[in-house]
């Protein structure tokens, strides 16, 4: 495996978006009136699994360790973001639990406050491996919410999909999360044709047994190998049709900027979520920004350009706040997956951050 510094299409946003200077205070609002309150913080591009829809089994070009943000650098960016109105920080990867200082990351970020003095919320998306080991410390440090990825309950299918025989570890992590006080607890599955599309009902029932909400995600063009094929994607409508064979579904109103549509099962209180980024995009209400593990700001999951914070953080001058505002000012109205000109991001999902 080769470690290389990776910076994609970095641009000097100060020279591109003069309107960022006009909004030098207050919340992070883009040109379309979307107020940004959520920052996804990737802690590493490395992962303990090799899911086929995310990354190859071998030959991965990992980010150079020297380019990975330090704890102090993460806190500096997050502190500025909180001052600008970010209220939720979601820790992602790769696999965030591979970060050796993960508990201290949570502790330092949980100490941040918004301008009104409110506590920020610290969430995490994880594959659940190592979760039982560190969960008590994470909760004590201030972790608020958990999303755990589980695409299949079948051992052979899990091995084929992730290329690792770690299903027991994931299930153990989910059991630990269910026993904790962290709620809502959410389980995520990418719906894949011919892989797990026959397990959708089973996955929901598994989630219900663990007092969790199951969320199905349409497969997106974010694989490192660029092999995504829309015709092979399980769509939102197909997911809902499959679930309607077992439950009566009723849409939950008031979605806001949440990525998942929620549906009440048989009158409630249990719900299921569907994240339909491809067939029913929610770009018009998006309130999220992303910080990659190597210090690149992204204003969209599918962006082909990034805003490089490393020079600002490592002594070349500049302002973190100005970069944040420039990133927001440059945000497009949507990801345009259906446009003929759409280009898949060069980075895979593990390098962007979930």
N, C-alpha and C positions, 0 to 999 in steps of 0.2 A: 504494500500500500504506500502511496506517495502523498506527502503533505505539501501543499502549495498554497501560498497566499491567493485568495480569490476575490477579485473586485470586478463587478460586472457593470459595464456601461455607466460608470460613475459620472455625474455631471455636477458643475458648480451652480447650485440652485440660486445663489444670491444674484447671479447675473441674468437668470432667466425669469424670475418672478418678483418684479418690483412691488407687486401688490402685497407681498409678505411684509414689507416694511410699513405699509399703511395699517396693518393690523398687528402692531408690535406689542399688544397687551390683550388681556382677556382670553376667552376660550379659543380653542383651535377650530376655526370655522373655515371650510373651503369655499370655493367660488359658487358652489351649488347649495350653500346654506347648511351643509351637514356638519354638526358639532361632533368633534372627536373626543371620545371618553375612554377608549380602550387601546392599550398598547400591548401587543404580543411580543414577548422578549424571548428570543431563542438563546439558549445557554450553550449549546454545542450542536455540531452537525453529525456527531457520532451517535450510533444506536446499537442496542443489543440484539435487534432483529434485522432482517433483510427483506422486508415485505416487497413482493414483486411489483406492486403498483407505485413504489416509492424509490427504490434504489437497487442497483445490481448486487449480486452476492459477493463478487470480488472486483478488484480493480478500482475501488472508489478513491477519488482524489480528495482526501480530507483537508480541511482548512489547517493551515500552519498554526501551531500552538501560539506563536508570537502574535498572530493576528486576532486571536480570541480575546474578547473583552474581559478585563479583570473585574473582580467584584466591585472595586471602587469606581471603575468606569461605568459599570451597569447602574450603580446607585446614582452617579452623577446625572446620567441621562434620565433615569426614572424620576429623580428629584425635580429636575426641570420640567419634565412632562406633567408631574403632579401639580406643580405651580401653574401650569397652563390648563389645568382642568381635567387631566386624565384621572379617572377614578378606579379603573380596573387594570391590573397588570396580570397577564396570563403567561406563565413560564412554559416554554415549549422546547423542542429540539428539532431533529434528533430526539434523543431520550434525555430529558432534563435530569433524571436521577443518576446519570453517569457523571454529572458534575460533582466533584468531591466536596465543594463548599456549598452544596445546595441548601442546607439548613440555614447557613449564614446569609445566603442570598435572600431567602424568604424572610428572615428576621430583619434584615436591613430594609427591605422594601416595605414590609408591614409597618415599619415605624414612620413612613411618609404620611403626610397630610395634604389635603387639597387646600386651596386658598380659604375656604370656609371653615377649615379646621377638622373636616371629616376624615375618618380613617379611609385609606384606600383598600380595595379588595384584592387579595392575592389568590389567583387561581392557577391550576396546573393541568396540563395535558400530558399523560404518561402512558406507557404500555403496561405499567403495573409491576414489572419486574423490579425487585428491590423495595417495593412499596411497604410491605409489612415491616421490613427492617428499619425504615427511617420514618414511617408515618407518625409515630408519637412525637418525635422531635419536630417534624414539620408542623404539626398541629400546635405544639407549644410555641413555635416560632411565629405563628400567625397565619398559616395557610387557611384560606377560607373555603375553597371549593376544589373539586377534583373531576376531571374527565379521564376515563380510562378506555383505551382502545382494545376492542375484542371483536375480531371479524368473523370468528367461527368458534364453535364449541367442539368440533370434531378434531381429534388429535392428529390423524393423518393429514387432514386438510390444513390444519394449522401449520404443521411441519412443511407442507408443500408451499404454503402461502408465504410463510415468514423465513423459511430455510433454517429454522432453529427449533429444537424440541423443547420449548419453554412454556407450553400451555399450562402446566401445573403451577408454574411461578406466577403467571398472569392471573389465574383463577384464585390463587392464594392472596395476591394483592387486592383483587376485587373483594374477597371475603373480609380482609382487614379494613378496607374502606367502608364496607357496609356496616361493620361493627363500630366504626368511629362515629363521631357526632357531625361529620361534614355532610351537609345537605344544602342544596340538592346534589345528589350523586348522579353523574351521567356516564353512560357507556356509549362509545362510538363504534360504528361499523361502516366500512365502505362497502356498499352493495355492488357485487360483481357477478355478471352473467356467467353461468356455468361453474361458479365457484361456491358462493354462499347464498345465492338467490333462493334456494330451497330452505334456508334456515331462518328466514326473517321472523316468522312467528315464534320459533324456538328461542331466538335471541331476545325477543320482547318478553317472553315468559321467564327467561333467565333473569333479565333485568328486574322484573317485578318481584321475583323471589328474593332479590337483594335490595329492595326498597330503592331502586334506581330507575332513571328514565333512559330508555333506549333511544339512540339517535342514529338514523341511517343517513349516510352521506353519498351523494352521487359521485361517481369516480370522475376526477378532474384531470386535465392535461398538465400534471405536475410530476410525472415520473421522470427519473434521470435519463432513461433510455429513449424518451420521446416516442413511445409506442402506443400512446393513448388512441383509442378508436371510438368515436362517439357511437357508432352503430352497436358496439358491444357493451355500452353503458346501461345499467339498470336505472330507469328514470323514476322521478318522483311519482308519476302516475302509476307506474308498475308496482312500486313499493306500496302505495296506498291500496291498490287493488288486492295485493296479496294479503295485507293486514285486514282488509275488510271481509275476508273470508272467515276470520276468527272473531273480530270485534266490530261493533258499531263505532264509527269514528265521527267526531265532531270537532271542527276547527276551533282553536282557542283564539279569541280576538286580542288585539293590542300587542302585536309582535314587536313593534318598535324597531330598534336596530339589531335585534337578536338574529343570528344566522339561521336558526332552526324554526320552521313552522311547527307548532305543537298541535296535537290532536288528542282530545279526551277519549279514553277507551271505555266503552259501555257506560257512559254517564259519569265516569270518574270515580275517585280523584286521580287515578293513574293516567299518565299521558305518554305519548311517543312523539319523537321529533324527527323531522325530515329536513336535511340541508340540501337544497336543490340549486346549487350554484350555477349549474349549466342550463337546466330547462326552465327554472323559475328564479332568476337572479334577483337579489335583494340589494343591488348596488345603490339604489336611490336612498336607502336609509343606513348605509354603511357608516359606522363610527369608529373604524379600526385603523391603526397604524401598526407597522411591524419593524422590529429591530433585530437584525440578524446577529448571529454569534460573533461575526467579525466586524460589527459596528456600522452596518449599512442600514439606513432608514428606507423603508418601502411604504408607499401609500396604497398599494393594492397587492393582493396575493399573486396576481398575474402580471404585475409590472415587469417591464423589460429594462427599467432603469432604476438606479438607486442613488441615495444621497450619502456620501461618505463622511461619517463622523470621526473616523480615526485621526485625521490630521487635527481636528478640533480638540479631541480628547488627549492627544499626545504631544501637544506643545506647538503646533504650527499656527495657533491663533484661530479666531472665529468664535462664534456663539452657538451653543447647543440649542438655545431657544430659537435663534434665527433659522437654524437648519430645520428644526421641527416645523416652524411656520412656513418655510419655503416648500418643504415636503407636502404639507397640507395644501398649500396654494397650487401646487402642480398636479393635484389629483384629478383624474379624468372622471366623467360622469358614470362610466361603467367599464367592465373588463372586456366587452366586445368579443366574447368567445364565438358568437355566431357571425361575426363580420369576416369576410374573406381575407382581410388583411391581418387577422389575429395571428400573433406569434407566441408560441409557448415559451415561458421563461427558461433561460439557459440553466438556471439552478433547479435541482430537484427539491421536493418538499422538505427533505431532511435538512437541506442547507438554507431554505427560506425560513423555516419555522412553522409549526402547525397552527 
